[in-house]
Amino acid sequence: MLSRKYRLTKNKDFARVAQQGEFYRGHYFNLKWIENNLDCSRFGIVVSLKVDKKAVARNKIKRRLRAMIRENLGQIVSGYDFLILTKNNIKLLSYAEIKIELFRVLKNKGLIK
């Protein structure tokens, strides 16, 4: 589980990132990020019903993404709010493939130390 300190929890935080954040459109997920004035980065993950109708499958994707983030918090630049919006074809990928894609995007955008 990702500690509460590192999670977006309020609707206004999600809305701020969604409306004002920089945007990356990928094959498996969209990523939005915006600076926050905190000493840590926070993450929000959205897996809609379009990805899978079953809550079990949606929760599995969220758990995988949270685990990847938790394991690599030290590498991710501090002071940002991130919003990960998953797409339908992410459920076809393995844990390793999702991790490679996520960190490739973060590295290309300069969000990894």
Secondary structure, DSSP 8 states (H G I E B T S, - for coil): ---GGGB--SHHHHHHHHHHSEEEE-SSEEEEEEE-SSSS-EEEEE--TTT-S-HHHHHHHHHHHHHHHHHTTTTB-SSEEEEEEE-GGGGGS-HHHHHHHHHHHHHHTT-B-
